[in-house]
Amino acid sequence: MIGFYGMKESYDCIVVGGGPAGSTAGTLLANARRHVLLLERDRFPRHHIGESLMPQTYWTLQRLGMLEKLKASNFPMKESVQFVSGSGKDSQPYYFADRDPGEWSRTWQVPRDKFDRMMLDNAREHGVEVHEGVPVKEVVFDGERAVGVRTAAGKATQRIGAKVIVDATGMNTLISRQLGMRIVDPDLKNAAIYAYYKGAHRDDGRNAGATLIIHTPDRKGWFWSIPLPDDTTSVGVVARPSYLFTGRGDDPLATLDQEIQNCPGMKRRLETAERISRAYVTSDFSYRSSRIAGDNWVLVGDAFAFLDPVYSSGVFLALKSGEMAADAIDAAIGEGDTSGERLAAFAPALLAGLHNIRQLVYAFYDEAFSFGRFNKEFPQYRDHIVRLLIGDVFTDGVSDVFDELRRWVKLPDPFSVAEKTAQ
Ligand SMILES: Cc1cc2nc3c(=O)[nH]c(=O)nc-3n(C[C@H](O)[C@H](O)[C@H](O)COP(=O)(O)OP(=O)(O)OC[C@H]3O[C@@H](n4cnc5c(N)ncnc54)[C@H](O)[C@@H]3O)c2cc1C
């Protein structure tokens, strides 16, 4: 039978959300010959923040068949990350190729409207049935088991069934909200104000595509500066909401301008630039879900966890979790066991990688820590830091650096996921 969007009654998998996590999971499941429906609320292209990739996205992008498309794009190449102090002093950039000169040690700075559309089109080309402009209202449960989703068009609703539902709804966290599983990290409650500029200063050569992380003078916040095509630069300030919004009026653009003027490292790079967008405001509270999978459902990308954006890890973790989940789902359907326990098989590996990035995030926000000082005192760990910054967080040995870092700063305990939802 065919419903009002021309969809069938049931599929092997329904993926909710067509961002990087959803298109990755959908494409890889379709490659495994699973019958996949992907429902996206918006119509692409749509604006999205999160433009700087980590080089280790390479391997998932390769599996997706995206590398040639990205190589043919005009997206700037990112070869390093550079930290700038509150006084405006540039530190030595972390060049990714220093530890391995392969092409996987470079990556792209991506305008997300274009990148996400490329990823979604790629999913279609690989056999995913994609519908845009179709919000999912809820996941339908029979007891603990997810059995389908309910979509809506005006007043009419439609229920579609699936063996497995993949929640890739990003910060909307559909299942996590439905089951009350969202846990906010009390130590990482930040917000961001950002805008786009044309004509900002860029360094030459292999520094031209760098992501810059620039401290504000009082270390109350930091800026990102990310070069995009057409001489456009994404610039955003991140700090506690109380700092950005309390007693500063209700014009975020005025706050952004003020922060730029107060920050020598950012101000001099924007001296010749013209702002070409409005100011956007977003919460970037770090959070996670208490579970990653249940009977017939799995969470991927920001729908599972969001980590502070300082190291640009969001899209990388969206791709990686989408990939790990797709492999687990394919195997689980093959074995006829789509229980939560079986589907969560990838959780320990994902959580270990996430924990490595999260520890480095905690170090960044600790006033006792600076990359410059750490490098000077412990040059033997520079390679570990580069590995963390490229996203090489799933292999042994990279976490040794935290044994030293723990002496300087308070690092978080790892978190785990529960097997059952608390009643
Ligand atoms: C301030 C800030 C800066 C950031 N900077 C970076 C960066 O430089 N690099 C980086 O890698 N990451 C960055 N991130 C993180 C990055 O944006 C996310 O981690 C990434 O987009 C997650 O991908 P996703 O596919 O999980 O979710 P999303 O990209 O958010 O995609 C989710 C999709 O689901 C759709 N959807 C939601 N609800 C429904 C529904 N009910 N029905 C149907 N569809 C639905 C949405 O429309 C959306 O298209 C940043 C985040 C913030 C807040």
The ligand as an SDF file (V2000), in Angstrom:
LIG
                    3D

 53 58  0  0  0  0  0  0  0  0999 V2000
   27.9580   26.8940   17.6430 C   0  0  0  0  0  0  0  0  0  0  0  0
   28.2720   25.5890   17.0050 C   0  0  0  0  0  0  0  0  0  0  0  0
   29.4170   25.4440   16.2050 C   0  0  0  0  0  0  0  0  0  0  0  0
   29.7050   24.2160   15.6260 C   0  0  0  0  0  0  0  0  0  0  0  0
   30.8420   24.0880   14.8650 N   0  0  0  0  0  0  0  0  0  0  0  0
   31.1620   22.8910   14.3380 C   0  0  0  0  0  0  0  0  0  0  0  0
   32.3000   22.7360   13.4940 C   0  0  0  0  0  0  0  0  0  0  0  0
   33.0210   23.6800   13.2000 O   0  0  0  0  0  0  0  0  0  0  0  0
   32.5630   21.4930   13.0030 N   0  0  0  0  0  0  0  0  0  0  0  0
   31.7750   20.4300   13.2810 C   0  0  0  0  0  0  0  0  0  0  0  0
   32.0690   19.3150   12.8160 O   0  0  0  0  0  0  0  0  0  0  0  0
   30.6710   20.5450   14.0360 N   0  0  0  0  0  0  0  0  0  0  0  0
   30.3490   21.7440   14.5690 C   0  0  0  0  0  0  0  0  0  0  0  0
   29.2030   21.8710   15.2970 N   0  0  0  0  0  0  0  0  0  0  0  0
   28.4020   20.6680   15.5370 C   0  0  0  0  0  0  0  0  0  0  0  0
   27.6000   20.2590   14.2970 C   0  0  0  0  0  0  0  0  0  0  0  0
   26.7720   21.3230   13.9070 O   0  0  0  0  0  0  0  0  0  0  0  0
   26.7400   19.0370   14.6210 C   0  0  0  0  0  0  0  0  0  0  0  0
   27.4380   18.1730   15.4750 O   0  0  0  0  0  0  0  0  0  0  0  0
   26.3170   18.2620   13.3690 C   0  0  0  0  0  0  0  0  0  0  0  0
   25.5480   19.0620   12.5220 O   0  0  0  0  0  0  0  0  0  0  0  0
   25.5190   17.0130   13.7760 C   0  0  0  0  0  0  0  0  0  0  0  0
   24.9830   16.3690   12.6540 O   0  0  0  0  0  0  0  0  0  0  0  0
   23.6130   15.5500   12.7980 P   0  0  0  0  0  0  0  0  0  0  0  0
   23.3860   14.9280   11.4700 O   0  0  0  0  0  0  0  0  0  0  0  0
   23.6490   14.7200   14.0010 O   0  0  0  0  0  0  0  0  0  0  0  0
   22.5030   16.6670   13.0830 O   0  0  0  0  0  0  0  0  0  0  0  0
   22.0120   17.8670   12.1550 P   0  0  0  0  0  0  0  0  0  0  0  0
   23.0880   18.2790   11.2380 O   0  0  0  0  0  0  0  0  0  0  0  0
   21.4400   18.8920   13.0460 O   0  0  0  0  0  0  0  0  0  0  0  0
   20.8540   17.2190   11.2830 O   0  0  0  0  0  0  0  0  0  0  0  0
   19.6250   16.8560   11.8610 C   0  0  0  0  0  0  0  0  0  0  0  0
   18.5560   16.9290   10.7990 C   0  0  0  0  0  0  0  0  0  0  0  0
   17.3490   16.3680   11.3210 O   0  0  0  0  0  0  0  0  0  0  0  0
   16.2420   17.1280   10.8790 C   0  0  0  0  0  0  0  0  0  0  0  0
   15.1490   16.9110   11.8250 N   0  0  0  0  0  0  0  0  0  0  0  0
   15.0650   17.3220   13.1050 C   0  0  0  0  0  0  0  0  0  0  0  0
   13.9080   16.9190   13.6630 N   0  0  0  0  0  0  0  0  0  0  0  0
   13.2470   16.2250   12.7150 C   0  0  0  0  0  0  0  0  0  0  0  0
   11.9740   15.5520   12.7000 C   0  0  0  0  0  0  0  0  0  0  0  0
   11.1830   15.5040   13.7770 N   0  0  0  0  0  0  0  0  0  0  0  0
   11.5760   14.9530   11.5380 N   0  0  0  0  0  0  0  0  0  0  0  0
   12.3780   14.9780   10.4430 C   0  0  0  0  0  0  0  0  0  0  0  0
   13.5920   15.6090   10.4120 N   0  0  0  0  0  0  0  0  0  0  0  0
   14.0230   16.2130   11.5480 C   0  0  0  0  0  0  0  0  0  0  0  0
   16.7590   18.5550   10.8780 C   0  0  0  0  0  0  0  0  0  0  0  0
   16.0100   19.3860   10.0280 O   0  0  0  0  0  0  0  0  0  0  0  0
   18.2150   18.3590   10.3940 C   0  0  0  0  0  0  0  0  0  0  0  0
   18.3400   18.5030    9.0010 O   0  0  0  0  0  0  0  0  0  0  0  0
   28.8620   23.1090   15.8560 C   0  0  0  0  0  0  0  0  0  0  0  0
   27.7040   23.2550   16.6290 C   0  0  0  0  0  0  0  0  0  0  0  0
   27.4180   24.4740   17.2070 C   0  0  0  0  0  0  0  0  0  0  0  0
   26.1740   24.6060   18.0290 C   0  0  0  0  0  0  0  0  0  0  0  0
  1  2  1  0
  2  3  1  0
  2 52  2  0
  3  4  2  0
  4  5  1  0
  4 50  1  0
  5  6  2  0
  6  7  1  0
  6 13  1  0
  7  8  2  0
  7  9  1  0
  9 10  1  0
 10 11  2  0
 10 12  1  0
 12 13  2  0
 13 14  1  0
 14 15  1  0
 14 50  1  0
 15 16  1  0
 16 17  1  0
 16 18  1  0
 18 19  1  0
 18 20  1  0
 20 21  1  0
 20 22  1  0
 22 23  1  0
 23 24  1  0
 24 25  2  0
 24 26  1  0
 24 27  1  0
 27 28  1  0
 28 29  2  0
 28 30  1  0
 28 31  1  0
 31 32  1  0
 32 33  1  0
 33 34  1  0
 33 48  1  0
 34 35  1  0
 35 36  1  0
 35 46  1  0
 36 37  1  0
 36 45  1  0
 37 38  2  0
 38 39  1  0
 39 40  1  0
 39 45  2  0
 40 41  1  0
 40 42  2  0
 42 43  1  0
 43 44  2  0
 44 45  1  0
 46 47  1  0
 46 48  1  0
 48 49  1  0
 50 51  2  0
 51 52  1  0
 52 53  1  0
M  END
$$$$
